[in-house]
Amino acid sequence: MSCNLSHPVTLLRTEVSRLMAIAVYGATGHTGRLVTAELLARGQQVILAGRGEERLRALAAELAAPDRVGVLTAPIDDAAALRRLCEQADALNHCAGPFTTTGAPVAAAAAEAGIPYVDHAIEPHPVKYLFDAFHATAERTGAVLIPQMSFYGGLGDLLAAAAAEGLPDVEKVTVGYAVTGWRMTRGAVNTANLLIGEIDRISYTDGAQHIGPVEIRNSVFPFPPPVGPRTTIVPFPSGEVVTVPRHVPTRAVEVQLTASTFEEEQIFSSVDASPEERARTRFTVAVQVVRSSGGGRNAHLVGHDIWRAGALASVEAVLRLTGGEGPRKAGVFSPAEAFPAVPLLNSLAEQGAFEVSLPGPS
């Protein structure tokens, strides 16, 4: 596979030990920079991609690794450029939200090219759309697509699978996010505004998926110490309502977020915050699995810097896919469908993404 990029230096390939070229779409954003840095730290070649050539070239110069970094400009509305990107890349890590507008064009190009794809979507509708629109194409071309392989959505999906493994008669899976110090990027603010204005939301109750208006209410989620019980916003629009029922036979899935998260003054006015300030975010993600016959299981993880946790999860997934791990067939998969949840969570914990507490064997 050639790598004729717009960057003046061609990425090196050898016949004996061929490095993978991983495209990072939205590379100049905060998440994209974290993903790029992690890929380079793990010895990979990277194609910086997005719409702004000047910013992409500036980032390439900043990284100072011309033998391992290339640039390819591919605006979201340029299908031909997105195809060229996916033809040059061995895999794609999509970091540029809101995915309501950016998800489908990039995923379509990856599916048609037959390459692995992961993204950082939080919005349930784009996650659902990937399953509905691209599964058949991915099966035909041999691609594996994993939406929401990130902090929101992905970690909850993996925790739910770990907690529910082997449990019969699961009545409800509840995912709780406790987040403090969240400093939104411009893309995150745009995503939040779209979600706040959304009328037809996806929910999963009574063993079926529903789309329509839902009542937003407050509840209390019993987070583990030291956080403890906290008032939450219910439902929080995250993609677990789409993905968890695909691998956990449950009658209901609900996602909650601490109400105090949105009460912090700087959450929506922090688009120019420094990387160091963003890294001070603290989080607990907890899952409750309740059985209809009584009892159930809990699992949780704690850490800081939601952006880094999401970046590490996405990089680990894309490198496993390019290394031959993952589903035995092509298509669109949730994180926990693509990989065994417990080993992946433990691996991410070893990398410093978070500390994880999983239920022991029954």
NULOMI-378051 format. One record per residue (C-alpha): residue in three letters; x, y, z. Coordinates in steps of 0.001 Angstrom, whole numbers, padded with zeros to 6 digits, always signed. Layout:
// residues N
ALAXYZ/...
This chain:
// residues 362
MET+000000+000000+000000/SER+001482+003339-000985/CYS+001307+006341+001292/ASN+001406+009332-001046/LEU+000342+012031+001382/SER+000274+015794+001079/HIS+003029+015964+003702/PRO+006366+016243+001851/VAL+007871+013206+003540/THR+006561+009760+002606/LEU+006017+007444+005544/LEU+008522+004612+005669/ARG+007420+001018+005035/THR+009536-002123+005129/GLU+008785-005556+003745/VAL+009980-007352+006865/SER+008384-005299+009629/ARG+005649-003111+008209/LEU+004337-000468+010562/MET+000676+000422+010405/ALA-000382+003894+009296/ILE-003227+004968+011573/ALA-005294+007936+010392/VAL-006398+010323+013139/TYR-009344+012350+011872/GLY-009654+015597+013807/ALA-006002+015339+014788/THR-005601+018995+015769/GLY-008327+018889+018427/HIS-007669+018027+022063/THR-008669+014369+021768/GLY-006923+014045+018412/ARG-003669+015341+019857/LEU-003851+012880+022746/VAL-004570+010000+020373/THR-001722+011027+018066/ALA+000754+011314+020929/GLU-000203+007879+022237/LEU+000093+006260+018805/LEU+003548+007757+018304/ALA+004591+006704+021807/ARG+003596+003177+020851/GLY+005737+003208+017737/GLN+003049+003723+015106/GLN+002964+005782+011928/VAL+000234+008417+011915/ILE-001687+010239+009208/LEU-002929+013559+010571/ALA-006269+014247+008925/GLY-009010+016852+009027/ARG-010228+019919+007191/GLY-007566+022535+008045/GLU-004346+021860+006137/GLU-002461+024729+007785/ARG-003269+023475+011289/LEU-002433+019890+010319/ARG+000952+020909+008931/ALA+001666+022972+012038/LEU+000937+019952+014218/ALA+003149+017750+012046/ALA+006006+020232+012437/GLU+005407+020380+016191/LEU+005611+016588+016464/ALA+008987+016611+014670/ALA+008744+013000+013500/PRO+008719+013316+009691/ASP+009468+009640+009120/ARG+006328+008631+011031/VAL+003882+011509+010503/GLY+002020+012441+007327/VAL-000765+014896+006557/LEU-003870+014496+004430/THR-006520+017192+004196/ALA-010026+015727+004016/PRO-012982+018044+004711/ILE-016035+016322+006116/ASP-018068+017217+003011/ASP-015463+015909+000543/ALA-016299+012242+000009/ALA-013458+011756-002478/ALA-010881+013094-000009/LEU-012252+010870+002748/ARG-011976+007882+000406/ARG-008349+008767-000379/LEU-007627+009001+003334/CYS-009059+005567+004033/GLU-007253+004072+001041/GLN-003930+005345+002442/ALA-004601+004269+006039/ASP-004565+000861+007704/ALA-007109+002040+010301/LEU-008898+005213+011337/ASN-009479+006817+014750/HIS-012227+009436+014387/CYS-011893+012203+016998/ALA-013837+015124+015461/GLY-017296+015685+016879/PRO-020142+016413+016960/PHE-020721+012972+015506/THR-024285+013910+014659/THR-022726+015754+011700/THR-019280+014169+011283/GLY-019872+010514+012104/ALA-021557+009136+008998/PRO-019264+010520+006248/VAL-016056+009289+007880/ALA-017508+005932+008914/ALA-018869+005416+005394/ALA-015417+005958+003892/ALA-013817+003519+006338/ALA-016499+000897+005755/GLU-016145+001131+001970/ALA-012347+000912+002223/GLY-012558-002155+004465/ILE-010392-000755+007264/PRO-010855-000799+011053/TYR-012624+002267+012446/VAL-013182+003539+015989/ASP-014730+006811+017124/HIS-015427+008928+020194/ALA-019169+009449+019733/ILE-021319+010008+022775/GLU-024612+010761+020974/PRO-026954+007726+020810/HIS-028407+008521+017374/PRO-025073+008484+015480/VAL-024133+005286+017307/LYS-027395+003658+016235/TYR-026921+004925+012689/LEU-023564+003172+012337/PHE-025166-000171+013168/ASP-028134+000456+010884/ALA-026332+001972+007904/PHE-022896+000373+007701/HIS-023058-003170+009058/ALA-023820-004728+005669/THR-021121-002683+003926/ALA-018559-003606+006572/GLU-019451-007279+006238/ARG-018924-007052+002482/THR-015580-005235+002645/GLY-014152-006892+005763/ALA-014186-003756+007905/VAL-014709-003668+011672/LEU-016344-000485+012985/ILE-016617+000300+016705/PRO-018525+003456+017671/GLN-018130+005205+021068/MET-014773+003565+021848/SER-014103+006324+024351/PHE-014857+007590+027852/TYR-018591+008215+027569/GLY-020359+005196+026151/GLY-017399+002900+025705/LEU-016341+002485+029318/GLY-019951+002058+030419/ASP-020484-000580+027747/LEU-017409-002526+028863/LEU-018279-002249+032568/ALA-021831-003438+031918/ALA-020530-006502+030097/ALA-018071-007264+032887/ALA-020688-006916+035630/ALA-023417-008854+033817/GLU-021269-011701+032543/GLY-023042-015011+033158/LEU-025966-013479+035052/PRO-029437-014797+034194/ASP-032681-012794+034274/VAL-031116-009317+034130/GLU-033853-006760+034718/LYS-031950-003485+034428/VAL-028480-002110+033761/THR-027800+001373+035127/VAL-024626+003247+034228/GLY-023713+006179+036465/TYR-021139+008851+035631/ALA-019809+011128+038383/VAL-017644+013816+036778/THR-016069+016917+038322/GLY-013882+019528+036684/TRP-015078+018744+033161/ARG-013752+021454+030856/MET-015486+021075+027518/THR-013748+021581+024206/ARG-015480+023463+021397/GLY-016575+020158+019880/ALA-017958+018985+023224/VAL-019911+022229+023677/ASN-021396+021875+020193/THR-022311+018263+020958/ALA-023921+019224+024272/ASN-026003+021938+022611/LEU-027274+019449+020034/LEU-028165+016915+022725/ILE-029892+019501+024922/GLY-032123+020486+022008/GLU-032888+016922+020995/ILE-036576+015980+021207/ASP-036669+012399+019950/ARG-034334+010489+022237/ILE-033397+006822+022233/SER-034313+004802+025308/TYR-034372+001108+026155/THR-037200-000108+028391/ASP-039459-003164+028590/GLY-037001-005139+026500/ALA-037210-002851+023464/GLN-035671+000262+021978/HIS-037874+003354+021779/ILE-037435+006701+020031/GLY-039420+009713+021171/PRO-039706+012391+023866/VAL-038578+011378+027350/GLU-039067+013011+030723/ILE-035841+014434+032153/ARG-035829+013966+035909/ASN-033538+013787+038918/SER-032621+010612+040731/VAL-029977+009475+043210/PHE-027253+007041+042182/PRO-025293+005175+044889/PHE-021735+005704+043686/PRO-019069+003817+045633/PRO-017061+005636+048331/PRO-015680+008224+048542/VAL-018198+009762+046128/GLY-021279+008169+047681/PRO-024932+008783+046710/ARG-025332+011768+044381/THR-028218+013511+042680/THR-028174+012674+038986/ILE-029733+013747+035704/VAL-031806+010917+034230/PRO-031603+009905+031471/PHE-028217+011164+030333/PRO-028031+010766+026523/SER-025161+008341+026040/GLY-024802+005441+023633/GLU-025054+002587+026138/VAL-028815+002545+025525/VAL-027956+001371+022008/THR-024998-000921+022663/VAL-025542-002668+026003/PRO-028715-004554+024934/ARG-026729-006035+022057/HIS-024710-008184+024468/VAL-026568-008103+027808/PRO-030047-009730+027807/THR-031700-007027+029891/ARG-035133-005437+029939/ALA-033869-001898+030576/VAL-030759+000270+030252/GLU-030420+003704+031810/VAL-027531+006185+031938/GLN-027197+008841+034651/LEU-024809+011774+035190/THR-024229+013737+038380/ALA-026288+016938+038317/SER-023396+018839+039876/THR-021332+018282+036723/PHE-023330+020918+034842/GLU-023512+023253+037832/GLU-019808+024055+037631/GLU-019337+027577+036321/GLN-016630+026889+033735/ILE-017946+023741+032079/PHE-019375+025516+029008/SER-016918+028448+028932/SER-013698+026465+028827/VAL-013088+026021+025101/ASP-009695+027728+025513/ALA-008676+025817+028650/SER-005147+024440+028736/PRO-004469+020707+028388/GLU-003262+020724+031992/GLU-006568+022165+033209/ARG-008562+019613+031210/ALA-006479+016812+032705/ARG-007699+017680+036213/THR-011135+016186+035533/ARG-012049+013533+038120/PHE-014434+010704+037373/THR-016175+007620+038677/VAL-018050+005334+036297/ALA-020225+002778+038068/VAL-022578+000087+036811/GLN-025442-001606+038639/VAL-026855-004818+037198/VAL-030150-005820+038842/ARG-031787-009229+038395/SER-035543-009741+038312/SER-035168-012516+040889/GLY-033252-010218+043236/GLY-029635-009311+043733/GLY-027187-008424+041026/ARG-023664-007126+040578/ASN-021771-003846+040602/ALA-018565-002704+038937/HIS-016821+000654+038826/LEU-013722+002530+037794/VAL-012194+005780+039040/GLY-009587+008134+037664/HIS-008755+011583+036380/ASP-008657+013114+032897/ILE-011610+011798+030920/TRP-009921+012881+027688/ARG-006850+010728+028269/ALA-008964+007751+029370/GLY-010949+007980+026137/ALA-007820+008383+024035/LEU-006154+005344+025610/ALA-009277+003226+025105/SER-009520+004155+021432/VAL-005822+003596+020741/GLU-005833+000232+022479/ALA-008838-000828+020415/VAL-007448+000273+017063/LEU-004078-001371+017710/ARG-005762-004605+018724/LEU-007776-004530+015516/THR-004745-003873+013312/GLY-002906-006597+015222/GLY-005521-009195+014316/GLU-007496-009183+017567/GLY-011186-008453+017872/PRO-014296-009940+016279/ARG-013925-013048+014153/LYS-016157-011511+011517/ALA-016599-008094+009961/GLY-019339-005593+010775/VAL-020255-002941+013328/PHE-019755-003842+016989/SER-020015-002283+020416/PRO-016773-002165+022446/ALA-017838-005181+024522/GLU-018912-007111+021436/ALA-015548-006475+019812/PHE-013333-007431+022769/PRO-013676-009424+026000/ALA-014503-006707+028515/VAL-012526-007795+031574/PRO-009111-008223+029882/LEU-009515-004913+028049/LEU-010498-003012+031195/ASN-007588-004542+033097/SER-005202-003628+030289/LEU-006392-000015+030315/ALA-006003+000077+034091/GLU-002418-001137+033727/GLN-001810+001716+031274/GLY-002988+004224+033884/ALA-006325+005136+032310/PHE-008141+004475+035602/GLU-008404+002100+038558/VAL-011020-000587+038073/SER-013015-002732+040499/LEU-014749-005717+038926/PRO-016946-008418+040499/GLY-015250-011691+041325/PRO-016306-014998+039796/SER-019733-016238+040851/
